[in-house]
Amino acid sequence: MISYLVTFTNLFFTVLDWLIIIRILLSWFPNIDPYNPLVMILRQITDPLLEPARRVIPPLGMFDISPIVVLLVLDLIIRPLVVNFLLLLA
C-alpha cells in the first residue's frame, strides 16, 4: 500500500513539475490568449505555488525566476520529505 502512495506522490510531483515548465514555456509566447480554457486551468493549478514565491523573490530585470525556485524547492525539499514520511509509515 505504501509503495502505491510513494508512486502516486512521485507521479503527482512530476505532473506538477511539468505544469510549471509548460507555464514557463507559455510565457515566452505573448500572443497566447489568457482566457483560453486550458491556459486558465493551468494558471489555477500553478498560481497557488507561484504567487507566494513571486511575492518573496523579486524579478531579475525582465526575468521571473520564481518558477525555477519553486521547482527546486518542490523537487529538492518537499518531495523527499513527503516520500520519506510515507516510507516511515511502512
Secondary structure, DSSP 4 states (H G I P E B T S, - for coil): -HHHHHHHHHHHHHHHHHHHHHHHHHTT-TTS-TTSHHHHHHHHHHHHHHHHHHHHS--BTTB--HHHHHHHHIIIIIHHHHHHHHHHH-
